[in-house]
């Protein structure tokens, strides 16, 4: 099916604004060219990336204005010349980095990953970028083995909840930090919760794991990264994948990341048998075919675990596309467990 244009509603981030400053606009989406398809959004979501982007703090964000939206689940409605028409009507997930807070968007067919039948779109959305991130950190980089003990900071978050479940499925013991209100949810996922607001949080973790842990997954960065490093036993791995502690700091958005990476490089040179890594979702993209193959393999594995009931989707809330500002505000409030999901507006709205 080849069409001329599609009417699209999208949410625009016009500049460094509060969540209420997001704008909704309508336009015509051009017909897909060779190798591309039109994807009708069924679910997208709010990740930490969008929270940084609205502050102009994401490491490699485009210039304002732009349409946010890191990932999406949707149905193909049209394809470009030379693309298999059998894709039309099928459901896929894709990681887009930007552009997914829209009713429709153009995507490269090579970036589409099939979503298993019977899986709710919002449920699938919770494990797209979060699932790939958690899977690759746990199994590709840290390579944590069954029987190990790990610490997950922010175990109630989007990546954290998925990481806890993947680790428990692999026979790994998990200690997860979260505020007290989320301890029951973290415990239900199979982790031992620790209150991150406790000034003695790291001492509490050492009480639970006095011999140290095999890996720490830290999205916070900042001064606390030293404590994460000190939790490791010999042979342990520090997985750093964010700088949430510096999200409100003014200045160059790249500086906190570069300082963090520099510190990890120095720690890797120490002769103590421990290692430190910074996870970059887009690493290796210069070899695009290998990058896509790895992403497709990992996301397919995670979606299969979701379809089989091994993973339970953690949907914090659902908002219609026109209320993306409210969705962003809730995600930034740090009061929910799981991922805030954005779905299409009701017909006629």
N, C-alpha and C positions, 0 to 999 in steps of 0.2 A: 504493500500500500504506500503510494507516494502522494503527498499532499502539498499544497502551495504554502500555507501559513497556518499557524495555530494561535488563538487568542490566549494569552498568558497573564496571570496575576502573580506578582512577585513582591517581595519585601526588600526594600533598599536600605542599606546602612549609609546615610548621607555624609557622615563625618563622625567626629568624637562626640557622641550624644549619649544621653541616658536611654535606657530601653524604650521609654515612651516616645523617643525621638525617631524611631524607625518609621519609614514611609512605605505605603502600599501604592503600587502603580500598576497600570495595565498597558500592555503593548502587544504587537503581533510578533510571534516567533517565526523566523524564516524557515523555509522548508529545509529538511536535513540534506546535507551534501553527502558525497560518497564516504562510506565508512562510519556514518553517524546515524543516530535515531532520535526520535522525540520520545521522551519518557514522561508519562503522566504521574505526578507525585501521589503516592498513597500514604507515605510517612517520611518525615525527615526529623531532625531533632536539634537540640541545643547541646553542644559540647563545650569544653573549656576554651577551645579555639575561638569560638564566636564571642565569648566573654572577653577574651583578650583583644579581639579585633575591634570591638566597639570602642575600646580605649586607645586604639592604634598601637597595641603592644604585641601583636602576634609577629613572630620572627620574620615571616616572608609573606605578609598579606599584601593584596593589591592596593593601589591608591583609591581613596574615596572619590566618588560614591561607588558602591558595588553591592551585589546581592550575596549575602552570606549563605551558609548551608554546606556543612562538610561532607555529608553523606545522604543517601536517599534510597528508598525502596519504592518502586513504581512499576507501571505497565507500559510497554512499548505501544505507541499508537501509530507511528509512521516510521519508515526507514528511507535512507537515501539510496541513490543509484548503486546497484551492485550488491546491496545488502540483502541477505536472505529474508524474504517476505514472511517466512514462518515465525519470525521473531515477534511480529505484531500480535498483540493479545497476551503475550507471555510476561511474567513478573520477574523482575531482576532487582539486584542491589548494586549500588555503585558508590565509590568514594570520589568526590568531586572537588574537595577543598573549599570551593565557594560555588554559589549558584543554585543550591538546592532548596532555598526557601522560596519556592516558586511552584505554581500549579503544574507547569510543564517546563522542560528544559531540553536542550540538545546535549547529547552525550556521545562519546566515542563507543562504538559497539564493542571494541576490544576491552573496555572497562566494565562491561556488564557481567555480573555473576548471578546465575539462576538462584531463585529462592524456592525452597521445597514447597510442594503443594500442601495446603493445610496449615501453614504457618501464618499467623496474623501479621499484617504489614508492620504495625507498631512494635510488635514483639521482635520481628526481624531487625527493625531499625536500631534497637538497643544494642545489637551485637555486630553492627557493621564496622565502623571505625574503632569502636571500643573492643570488639571481639578480635579484630586483627591485631590491634595494639597489644592486648593481653596475651594472645596466643604467641605472637612473635617474641615478646619479651620473655615469657616463661619458657617456651620450647626452643626457640631459635637462638636467642642471645644468652640468657642465663643458663639454659639447659638444666633446669632443676630436675632432680631425679626423685622417684618415689621414695618415701621415707624421710625426706628432707623437711626442714622447718623454715618457713619464710615469714616476713613481715610485709603487710600491705598497708601503706598509709592511705587514708581515705577509702576504707573498705566499703563504705556505703555509697560511693560515687559510681559514675557510669563505667569507667574502666575497672574500678576497684571491685564492684560486685561481680563482674564477669571474671576477673582474675581470680577471685576467691573460689568461684565455682569450678573453673578450669583446674585450679591447683588441687582442690579436694577430689575432683574426679581422677586426677593423676596420682592419688595417694600421698599428697603432701599436706603437712600440718600447717595451718595458717593462723597467725596472730594479726588481727586487723584493728587499726585505729579508726575511731569515729566518735562523734559526740554521744553523750549518754542516751539521748533520745533514740539513737539508731542501734543501740547494742542488741536489742532483741532481734532485729532484722539481720544484723551481722552474724549473730549466733545461729539463727535459722539457716544461714547459708553454710554453716559448718566451721566458722572461724571463732577464735577466742577474742572477744572485743576488749579494747583498752581505750580509755577516754583520752583523746588527743589534747583536751584542755587541761588535763592533770599536769601540773608543773613537774611532776616526777614520772612522766609518761615513759621515758626511756629506762628508768630504773625499774618500773613495773614490767616492762618487756623483758628485762634481764632476769627478773624473778621467775618469769614463766619459762625463759630459755637461758639458764645460767651459763651454758657452754657456748653461747652465741648462736647465730642463725646462719642458714645457708644462702639466703638472699634477702635483700630489702628492696621493695619497689616504692620509689619515692618520687612523687609528682610535685612536691612542695619546694624543694631547693632551699635557697637562703641559708642562714646560719645552721639550721637544723640538719643540713646534709652531713655535717661532721658527725653528729650523733648516729645517723643512719650507718655511716661507715664503721663506727666503733661497735655496732651491734654484730658485725660479721665475725664468724669464726674463720680459722685458716681455711682457705679454699672457697670462701664465700664470695658472692657477687653483689655489688650495688648496682641496681638498675634505676637510673635517674631518667625521668621522662617529662619534666616540666619545671616551671619556676613560679608556682602559684604564690609563693611568699613575696614576690616582687611585683605582682600584677598591678598594684596601685602606685608604684614608684614612677616618678617623672623621668624623662630623659630617653636616650636611645634604647629602643626595644630589643636590640640585638645584644647590648652590653651584658645584661644578667646571664644570658645563655652562654655567651662566649667566656665569661668569667667562670661559670660553672664547669664548662667543658675543660677549660684550662686546669681547674682544680682536679678533675677526674683523671686527666692525663698524668698529672704529677703523682697522684695516688697509685696509678697503675705501675709507676716506675719503682715503687717501694718494694723491697724484698721480703714481703710478709705473706705471700701466697694468696692474697685477696685481689680481686679485680673490680674495676668500676667502668660502667658504660653509660653513655647518653643515648637513649632511644630516639631516633628520628624516623618517623613514619615514612618519609619520602626518600630515605637513603637508598641509593642504587637505582634511582629513576633514570639516570643517564643510559643505563642498559634497559631500555623500556620493556623489551619483550620478556626478559628474565624477571623484572620487577612485577609485571602484570601476572606472569605465571605463578610467582610466589604468593602474591596477594590472592589470586583466585583459589589456589590450593588451600591457603589458610582460612579464608572466609568460608569456603565450601565445608571445611572440617567443622568450623564453629556453627554454621547454620544446620549441619546435620545433627550435631549434639543438641541444638535447640529443638529441632523437629522430633528427635527421639526422646525428649523430655529430660535429658541429662542436665541441660541448662534451663533455668527458669528466667524468663525475661523480667527485668526490673524496670517497669514503666512507672515513673514518678507521677506523671500527669500527662494529659493530652489537651492540646490547645488547637483551635482552628488557625489556619494560616494568617488570617487577618488580625489575630491576636498574638502574633509572634513577639511583640514587645512584652506582653504579660508573661509569655513563656520564658523569655530571656531573664526577666526580673525574678521569676521564681527560681530558675536555675542558679542565679547569682546569690540568692538568699541563703544558700547552703542549709536549707531546712528540710530537704527531701532526700530520699534514698532512691538510687537508680537514675534513669535518664528522662528528662522532660522531652516529650515527643510532640511534633507539630503534624497535623493531619489536614486534609483539604477542608475548605469551608463547606457548609451544608449547601445543597443546590438552591439557587435563588437568592443567596445572601450577597 
